[in-house]
Amino acid sequence: MSTQTATPVRPAADERSSLLRLYLGRGVLAVAWALAFAGAHEDIDAVAVTLLVVYPLIDAVSSLIDYRATPDGTERGVTAFNGVLSTLAAVAVGIAGAGGEGAVLHAFGAWAVVSGAAQVIVGLRRRGPELGKQWPTLISGGLSFLVGIFYNIQAAGDNPSLDVLSVYATGGGVWFILQALLLGWKSRQLRARTV
């Protein structure tokens, strides 16, 4: 009898632990990227383009790790879709680098819209009691969606600027770190109940 009750708890605890590490790592990398990009984007040179390509690739690798740790289901399919999307975004942003700031903002904005929507879907699927309410993930995805629209509007204007991308990455990183902290708190809470 004790084995039957422990079986569903262990995979949920493992998933929480895996997501905590993933979200924390993803958040720290996003903030580090924002700091590096803030000092390197005055000209769209090889360093700036490399950083622009790296950012969606961080998301693609994170999606792959998440995909491998996620049980079968629609959530896993959305995670796989986001990984493929982020890989394509890295290519698109790299190509857009030759077209100037407006082209980069269009490519980045389009990716932010679609990946933000995917993040909201995944957050909604993970709102159960084992993984918390996922508010930071939902807010981050929703903001990404809205900011992506704003970037495309700004890209079509007279004075597009890549300054906004460091702010975007910093905000995303902070939300990922908050989600990791909430998962850690949830894990401690659940462990205290079983003691």
Secondary structure, 3 states (H helix, E strand, C coil): CHHHHHHHHHHHHHHHHHHHHHHHHHHHHHHHHHHHHHCCCCCCCHHHHHHHHHHHHHHHHHHHHHHHHCCCCHHHHHHHHHHHHHHHHHHHHHHHHHHCHHHHHHHHHHHHHHHHHHHHHHHHHCCCCCCCCCHHHHHHHHHHHHHHHHHHHHHCCCCCCCHHHHHHHHHHHHHHHHHHHHHHHHHHHHHHHHC
